[in-house]
Amino acid sequence: MIFERLHRLQSQPDRVLMYPSHLDPEMDSIEGGLLRKMHAQYRVRLVPIDVQSRSSSDVTWAESYTKLLAFNQTQYARVLSLDSDGTILQAMDELFLLPPVPVAMPRAYWLGFDHRLLTSAVILIQPSESEFGSIWERIQVAGKSDYDMEILNDLYQDSAMVLPHRPYILLTGEFRSQTHANYLGAPHTRWDPDLVLSEAKFLHFSDWPPWRKTPRPVMNKEQPACHNDTTQTGMQDCRSRELWLGFYRDFAERRQVRSSIFVTGVSLPRWYLQCV
């Protein structure tokens, strides 16, 4: 789905899919069919890799270390890594033209800024053997609650180039939030969900994985509330709810095949795009 969106947006970097080596593009299966489709329809280069996994306190993130293999892709000048539980809204090719820097990441704005935590959902990387060596050593001694984000913050919190979270990462949960000061950057800035969505380039699902069917009662309970529009019409403003529900409808409509395939994406001889 991410490759289809990049193709439709006419994003210039080539895409390379890093996929678990036990899968075979020629096999007669959903996974094999998807691999062949990505190669033939979305000009994706297929590269088998070994999934990196460690014993952890949360199995959800036990394989998250795999995305850090991007730091070892030294055949590329730049790597753009994106979490796969998201939707690309606009091309981000301009990130490849930033000044040289080992790593660039946005702040995890939803956690506040006191701790200056970086999010690993979007990472611009300048691969090198030395950087990957440091990361590999850190993986080997990772605690049971240390995942990719913790490792990257441990190594780069004080040295990374900070990408602006506006427009490079927007959480779906922002549309359910009662306050938006962290995202907007000021406590009294007016929340305009249409404007916020129009400027965003990467929408990250933070409420629950969009590929899992959520019971209607849960969806009704968790959906954003409507608010009285006190600044203009005085009527109920349900735009945040409508957009939020639309994110999940859009994902379901674009998802034509169900599979549990682990996906990673990569880019061209000079650029690299990864989706984990």
N, C-alpha and C positions, 0 to 999 in steps of 0.2 A: 504493500500500500504506500509506503514511503517512497519507493522508487517510482511508482506510478505518478505520485504527486510531483516529484522532482522533474519527471519527464514532461508532465503537463505544464509546469511552470517554466520549462525550457532552461533549467539550471545547466550551466556550462560544464562543470566538472564531471568527468566520467564517474560511474558508480562501480564498485567492486564489492561483491558479497562475500563476507567471511562466514563460513557455515561449518557446523560440526563435521569432522572428517568421517564419521561413521555413516553419513548420508551419501547417497550416490545420485547425481543428477540424472542418470540413465534408468534409475529404478522406477517401477510402475507403482507409484504411490502419490499421495497428495504432495509430500515434500519434493519428490523428484519432479513432479509436474510444475510446481512453483519455481524450482530452480531453473528449469528449462525455459519457463515463461519469462523470468527476469532477464535471462541471458539473451533470448531472442527478441523480446518486445521492448525492453527498457535498457538495452546495451549494457548489461551488467556483467562484469568479469567475475568469475566464480573462483574463490580461493578457500580450500579446506583448511581448517585450523583445529587445534585441540582446545576444547572448552576448559577454562581454568576454574576449578572449584575447590573450596575449603570447607571444613567443618565449621559451622557457625551457629549462632543462637537463633537465626531466622533463615529458614531454607529459601525464602523468597529471594534473598540477595546472595545466596551461596555461590552463584556463578558470575556475580557482578565484576569480579576481577578480570574477566575475559576482555572487557572493553579496554583495559590498560595495555593490552598487546598493541594498541595503536601507537604507543610511544616507541615501539621497536620497528615500525615500518619505515626504515631509513631510506628506502627507495623513493620516498615522497618528501617534498619540501614542507608540506603542510598537511595536517589531518584535521578534519572537522568531525567530531564525535557527537551524535545525538541519541538520546534514549528513544527506544522504539515505541514506548507507550505515550506517543504524542502525534500531533498532526502538524505538518509543515504548511504554513499559511502563505508565506512569501519566500522567494529564493534568498539565500544568504551568501551568495558568491563573493560579495565584497569583503567578507571576513578573511578570505585568502590573501587580500592585498594589504593587510595590516603590517606595521613594522615588525621585524623579526623579534620573537620572544619565545622562550621555551614553552610557555603555556598561557592561555587566556581563557577566563571563565567568568560568568556573571555571579553576583552574590545570590545566595539563597534568600531573597528578599522576604519571603513569607516567615522566616525564622527571626526577623529583625536584624539590625545591623551592629548591635553591640559586640557580637562575637566575630563579625566579619567573615562568616562562613561562606565558602564558595560552593556552587552547585555543580555536580558532575553531569547534569542532564545535557549541558552544552559545553563542549571543550574544544578549543582551538589549540592544536599541538604542533610543535616543531620537533619531529622525531629525532632521536639521537641514541647511540649506544649507551652513553653515560647516563642520560636521563632514565632510560629504561632499566639500566642496572640498579639505580637507586630505588626505583619503584619495585623491581623484582625482589630486592632485599627486604623492602618494607612489607611486601606480600607474605614473605616467608615467616615473618614474626608477627603477623597480624593477629590481634585478639579476636575472640568469637563475635565481637560486636564492631569490628573494624572492617568496613567494606570499601569500595572504590572511592566514595566521597570522603571518608575519614582519612584514607591514605593520601589523597590529593591535597586535602587541607593541611595535613601534617607536613607535607613537603613544600607546598606552594602558597600557603595562605598569605605570607608576607612578601612574596616575590612575583606572583602572577599578575599579568595585565588583567584588569577588571573590565569585562564587557558590560555595557549597560543592560540591565534586565529589561528595560524598555528600549528596543522592541524585541530583544532576543529570547526572552522566555516569559510566558504568561501561564499561570496555573488555572485549570478549570475551576479549582476551589476558590479562586479569587471572586468568581461570580456568585458564590454562596456566602462570602464573607460579609460581616456587618460593617467592617471598617476597611479602608483601602489606602491608608496613609503610607504603608510600607511600599506598596506598588506605585502609587502616584507621586510619592516623594515629599508630600506636604499634607498636614492633617486637615486642612480646610479646602483642598482642591476638590472640585465637584466630580463625582464618579459618573462617567458617561460610558456605559458598556459598549455601545456601538463604536464610539471613537477609539476606545481601548483596543477592541478587537481589530479594527481597521488598521491600526499601526503595528500590531503584533506580528512576528514572523514565525514563532514556534509556540504551539499550544501544547502544554504538558498535562496529561490526565493525572490529577492528584487525588481524586475522590475514590475511585476504585478502577481496576482494569476494565477498559471499555469492551474487551472481548468476552467478558463474563456477563451472562444475562442476569440482570438485577430484578428481583421481584417488584411488581408494580407498587405494592404498599411501601416498600423501602424507598423507591424512587420518589413517590409522592411525599414522603416524610422528609427526605433529604434535599429536595429541589429548592432552589433559591426562593425566598419570599418576595412577594410584590410589595411595593412601597408607595405611599402617597406622594405624588409629584407636587411638592409645595412651591416650587419655583416657577411653574408654568401653568399647567391646566388644572392642577389639584386633583386629577384623576389617578387611578392606580397605574403605577409604572411596573410592568412585568417583563421588561426587556431582558434583564439578567436571567430570569427564569427561562424565557423563550430561547435565548442564545445557548444557555447551559444544556437544556434538553436537546437543542439542535446539534450540539457537539456529538452526542451519543447517537442520534439518528443518522448523522452524516457518517460516523464511523461504521455503523451497522450496514448502511447502504453500500459503502465502498468495499466492505469486506465480503467478498464473494465466496471465499473458501474458508473453512475452519481447519486450523492445524495448530500443533503445539511446537512448530519449528522455532528454533532459536536463531534470531537474525542479527547479523552484523553487516554493515555496509562499508564500502571503501571507495576511493576516488582515483584520478588519473596519474600518469607518471610523475606529475608535479603536485597534484592535489589529491587528497584522500578524504572520503566521507564515510563515517562509520555510524551505524545505528544499532544500539544494543538494547 
